[in-house]
Amino acid sequence: MSEATAQCYLTFNAEHNKLLDQLKSKTGKDKRQIIVEAIQLALSRGLAPARYRWIASNHKILDVELPVEDFRKAKRLWKGRLTPLAVSGIFEMAKSQGVQIPDVKSELMRDVQKLRKDVGKVAQDLQSIDRKLSQEEVPKQITDSATAAKAVKATLRQLVEQLEYFKKGTRADRKKFCEQIDPMEIGYVTSLLKALFDEEGFQRWILAAQFEMGG
């Protein structure tokens, strides 16, 4: 490296490296020479660094010896963003040579659409998993206290999910609920569930329930 140049390392996307290959084929120049000329072209025309989607895979790193004056100018104007600046110059050179430039905007739109589709699928999968977790299968036969407790737990989860419909629904929806559901059954279930968490209270509840049934 001579005193009049600065060695720089530029990292190009595969699509930009392909443009360099095409320009090399068109002009017969070395890719590093094309990069230097592209930076000089961008600086002379006041081009801004290109904006594009960075792709971590299949990239190409090339080292070039850039004249110190150009290096300092790029650093002063664009904070040393040499690769995007070189890409701007490469685009201009490709246009002048009749080389087709990748439609980055269309590619980005395709990526966005694919991302939305993927996110939608993930959301559906999460909803499906959530339903499976919240709607555990109720055991068909109650054989012991653990099985019975598991069955009640699953039933309560399903009940809460179904009641959410009426919670978020309209007044007419809740009216239909009241027409279909016996409030005596709700009172019985509610009082039994509360009593089960208090053994002494449960014994009193049993006596009261027996008295009411006997009366």
C-alpha positions in Angstrom: 0.0 0.0 0.0 1.5 3.3 -1.0 1.5 6.5 1.1 -1.1 8.1 -1.3 -3.7 5.3 -0.8 -5.7 3.9 2.1 -6.5 0.2 2.2 -10.2 -0.4 2.7 -12.3 -3.5 3.1 -15.8 -3.4 1.6 -18.5 -6.0 2.1 -21.0 -6.5 -0.7 -24.3 -8.4 -0.9 -24.4 -11.2 -3.5 -26.5 -9.0 -5.9 -24.0 -6.2 -5.8 -21.1 -8.6 -6.3 -23.0 -10.0 -9.3 -23.2 -6.5 -10.7 -19.4 -6.2 -10.3 -19.0 -9.4 -12.2 -21.2 -8.1 -15.0 -19.3 -4.8 -15.1 -16.0 -6.7 -15.2 -17.2 -8.7 -18.1 -18.4 -5.5 -19.9 -15.4 -3.4 -19.3 -12.6 -5.9 -18.9 -11.5 -4.0 -15.7 -10.6 -5.7 -12.4 -13.4 -5.6 -9.8 -11.2 -3.6 -7.3 -10.6 -1.0 -10.0 -14.3 -0.8 -10.7 -15.0 -0.3 -7.0 -12.5 2.6 -6.7 -14.0 4.2 -9.9 -17.5 3.7 -8.5 -16.6 5.6 -5.2 -14.9 8.4 -7.2 -18.0 8.6 -9.5 -20.3 8.8 -6.5 -18.2 11.5 -4.8 -17.9 13.6 -8.0 -21.6 13.5 -8.7 -22.6 14.0 -5.1 -24.5 10.7 -4.8 -25.7 9.6 -1.4 -24.8 6.1 -0.2 -27.3 3.5 -1.5 -29.9 2.2 0.8 -30.5 -1.5 0.6 -31.3 -4.6 2.6 -28.2 -6.2 4.1 -28.0 -9.9 3.7 -25.6 -11.7 6.0 -25.2 -14.8 3.9 -23.4 -15.1 0.6 -21.7 -11.7 0.9 -18.3 -10.9 -0.6 -15.5 -9.0 1.1 -13.1 -7.1 -1.2 -10.1 -5.0 -0.2 -9.2 -1.9 -2.4 -6.6 0.8 -2.3 -8.5 4.0 -2.4 -6.7 7.3 -2.9 -6.3 9.1 0.5 -8.0 12.2 -0.8 -11.1 10.2 -1.8 -11.0 8.3 1.5 -11.0 11.5 3.6 -13.7 13.0 1.5 -16.0 10.0 1.9 -15.3 10.0 5.6 -16.0 13.7 5.9 -19.3 13.6 3.9 -20.6 10.2 4.7 -18.8 9.1 7.9 -16.8 6.5 6.0 -19.8 4.6 4.6 -17.7 3.3 1.7 -19.7 0.2 0.7 -23.1 2.0 0.3 -21.3 4.8 -1.5 -19.5 2.3 -3.8 -22.9 0.6 -4.5 -24.4 4.0 -5.6 -21.5 4.4 -8.0 -21.9 0.8 -9.2 -25.5 1.4 -10.0 -24.6 4.5 -12.1 -21.9 2.5 -13.9 -24.4 -0.4 -14.5 -26.9 2.0 -16.0 -24.4 3.5 -18.4 -23.3 0.0 -19.4 -26.8 -1.2 -19.9 -26.6 -3.7 -17.1 -29.9 -4.5 -15.4 -30.1 -3.3 -11.7 -31.9 -5.5 -9.2 -35.3 -4.2 -8.3 -34.6 -3.9 -4.5 -38.0 -2.3 -3.8 -39.9 -5.3 -5.3 -37.6 -7.7 -3.4 -38.3 -5.9 -0.1 -42.1 -6.0 -0.8 -41.9 -9.8 -1.4 -39.9 -10.2 1.9 -42.5 -8.1 3.8 -45.4 -10.1 2.3 -43.6 -13.4 3.2 -42.9 -12.1 6.7 -46.6 -11.2 7.2 -47.6 -14.6 6.0 -45.1 -16.3 8.4 -46.3 -14.1 11.3 -49.9 -15.0 10.6 -49.1 -18.7 10.5 -47.2 -18.4 13.8 -50.2 -16.5 15.4 -52.5 -19.3 14.2 -50.2 -22.0 15.6 -50.0 -20.1 19.0 -53.8 -19.9 19.1 -54.1 -23.6 18.4 -51.6 -24.4 21.1 -53.4 -22.1 23.6 -56.7 -23.8 22.8 -55.2 -27.2 23.4 -53.7 -26.1 26.7 -56.9 -24.4 27.9 -59.2 -27.2 26.8 -57.6 -30.2 28.4 -59.6 -33.3 27.7 -62.0 -34.2 30.5 -61.4 -37.7 31.7 -64.2 -40.0 30.6 -64.2 -42.0 33.9 -63.6 -40.6 37.4 -61.6 -43.2 39.3 -59.9 -41.2 42.1 -59.6 -37.7 43.6 -56.7 -36.7 41.4 -58.6 -37.6 38.2 -61.7 -35.8 39.5 -59.8 -32.7 40.3 -58.2 -32.7 36.9 -61.6 -33.1 35.3 -63.0 -30.1 37.3 -60.0 -28.0 36.3 -60.5 -28.7 32.6 -64.2 -28.0 32.9 -63.6 -24.7 34.6 -61.1 -23.6 31.9 -63.7 -24.4 29.2 -66.4 -22.6 31.2 -64.2 -19.5 31.6 -63.5 -19.4 27.8 -67.2 -19.9 26.9 -68.2 -17.2 29.4 -65.8 -14.7 27.7 -68.2 -14.7 24.8 -71.0 -13.3 27.0 -68.6 -10.9 28.8 -67.6 -9.3 25.5 -71.1 -9.8 23.9 -74.1 -7.6 23.7 -77.0 -7.1 26.1 -79.1 -9.4 23.9 -76.4 -12.1 24.2 -76.5 -11.9 28.0 -80.3 -12.0 27.9 -80.2 -15.2 25.9 -77.8 -16.6 28.5 -80.1 -15.8 31.3 -83.0 -17.5 29.5 -81.0 -20.7 29.0 -79.3 -21.0 32.3 -81.0 -21.9 35.6 -79.8 -19.5 38.3 -80.4 -22.2 41.0 -77.7 -24.4 39.3 -75.3 -21.5 39.3 -75.9 -20.9 43.0 -75.4 -24.5 43.8 -72.2 -24.9 41.9 -70.8 -21.6 43.2 -71.6 -22.4 46.9 -70.1 -25.9 46.5 -66.9 -24.7 45.0 -66.5 -22.2 47.8 -67.2 -24.8 50.4 -64.6 -27.2 49.0 -61.9 -24.7 50.0 -63.0 -24.7 53.6 -63.4 -28.1 55.2 -65.3 -26.8 58.3 -67.5 -24.6 56.0 -68.0 -27.6 53.8 -69.4 -29.7 56.6 -71.9 -26.9 57.5 -72.7 -26.7 53.8 -73.4 -30.4 53.6 -75.8 -30.2 56.6 -77.6 -27.2 55.1 -77.8 -28.9 51.7 -79.2 -32.1 53.3 -81.7 -30.0 55.3 -82.9 -28.2 52.2 -83.2 -31.4 50.2 -85.0 -33.0 53.1 -87.4 -30.1 53.6 
